[in-house]
Amino acid sequence: MAQPRPSARRTPGAFLTRALPPPALCGFLLLLVMAFAASYAVGAGAGPVAPGMHGTSTTDGGSGDGHGGGGMDMGGMDTDQGSGR
């Protein structure tokens, strides 16, 4: 018994269904975009976390030695003081 051959001509709908990603992937990507949008909206509504905080450079009359120790005196920890040890 001969089996019928599938026709060589395909319908346009068959190509479209093969070209689109699975619906579960589309749903996951949509959910991911919605979660990022919601988190951005909440973050924008909350405002900055520390409004007075700026970059790491200090211009408010710091020691100016370029070590950026945060104002703590480490008492002899610098190697350029020539302690002789």
N, C-alpha and C positions, 0 to 999 in steps of 0.2 A: 504494500500500500504506500503510495507516494504522499509525502507530507507537503502541504502547500507552502510555498516559499513566501516569506514576508516581502511585501512590496518594497521596491527600492526607493520609492517616493515616500517621503515622510511629511507629515503635516507640520505646519508652522508652530503649532502648539507644543509638539514634541521637542522641537529645538529650544523653545523658550523654557520649558520645564527642566531641561538638562543644563541650560546656561545659568539659571538662578540658583543661589545657594539654598540649602535646606531651610525650611521655616524655623526650625529650632535655633539655628545660627542667627538668623535675622532677629528673632525674638531676644536672644541673648545680647546681641549688639545694641538693640534698642534699649534694653534694660540697663546696659552699661552706660550708654549715653545719658539716660535719664538720671542715673545715680550721680554721675559727674556733674550734671547740670544742677541737681539739687544741692550737692555739697558746695558748689561754687556760690549758689544763691545764699546759702546759710553763712558761708564765710564772708561774703560781701556784706551781708546784713549785720554781722557781728562786728565788723570793723577791724582795725589793726589790733593785734594782741598787746603790744607794748608801744603806745603812741610816742613815748619819749625816747625810745631806743632807736639809735641810728647805727651807722657802720662802725667798724672797729677802730678807725682813726680818731684820735682825740685832739680837739682844738680848744679845750677849755682850760688852758694853762697847765697842762701836765708837765712832767719832768722834761720831756723833749729828748730823752736819751735814746728813743727808738726801740726800747725793749718791750714796752707795753705790758709791764708787770701789774697793771691794775692798781698802782699806788702802794703796793706792798714792798717794804724794804726787806730784801732777803739777806742782808748783812754778810757781805763777803762772798756771795755766790757768783759775782761777775769775775771773769778771768782777766779782765783788763785793768784791775786795780793794783797789780803787782804786789801781792801779799807775801811772796817769797816762799811759798809752800810748794 
